[in-house]
Each structure stands twice: as structure tokens, then as C-alpha cells.
């Protein structure tokens, strides 16, 4: 019985989530990638709260590739995190391979000053 791509990703995500959990001090940087854009949020799993978030929807007049878009979202998330007083986080790749857009977002967040 073969799985759909989505089911396979969700299975990988559950596996990652078994090992990765966010706290107030070190929230989890959760990534969601859609065909058109990318979303990221910093989650405190103990309280089940989102502490900061960023998405491609904020960059209205964005020109460039989706990879560049992802890097911009990473930087925006880092800026939000700074406002919320968050310096470190744990990266949750959400079942996606650490490659391309997901990697670009992570590197953008690191450039913006988030440590993970």
C-alpha cells in the first residue's frame, strides 16, 4: 500500500516531532511549505502557543524565486523573534527535506540573528 506524498511527509513530520519540542526559552521553528509560498512560526509546545510567525503573504510585491522568497520569510521571522525577545530556537523541518526552500528559510533566519 503506497502512501501519497502528503501522507509520507506527515509521517516524517511525526517522526521529527518525536524528537523536537519547543519551550518558551527555545521555541520550535515550524515550517510549512505550499506550492506558492512558505510559512514559518515559533511555537512553544508546552503552552501550545505561537510566539512569532512570518509568511510569504507579508511580502506583497515580492520579485524573485521561491527560494529567495523563503530566505526573506526567514529574515522576517528572525525580526519578529527579536521583538518577542527570542534568540534561540529548535528547527522543525516539518517532514520536508532540509534542502532548497526549507534550507533557504533556515539560513535567512540565521542571518537575521536566530541561533539554532
Secondary structure, 3 states (H helix, E strand, C coil): CCCCHHHHHHHHHHHHHHHCCCCCCEEEEEEEECCCCEEEEEEECCCCEEEEEEEHHHCCCCCCCHHHHHHHHHHHHHHHHHHHCCCEEEEECCCCCCCCHHHHHHHHHHHCCCEC
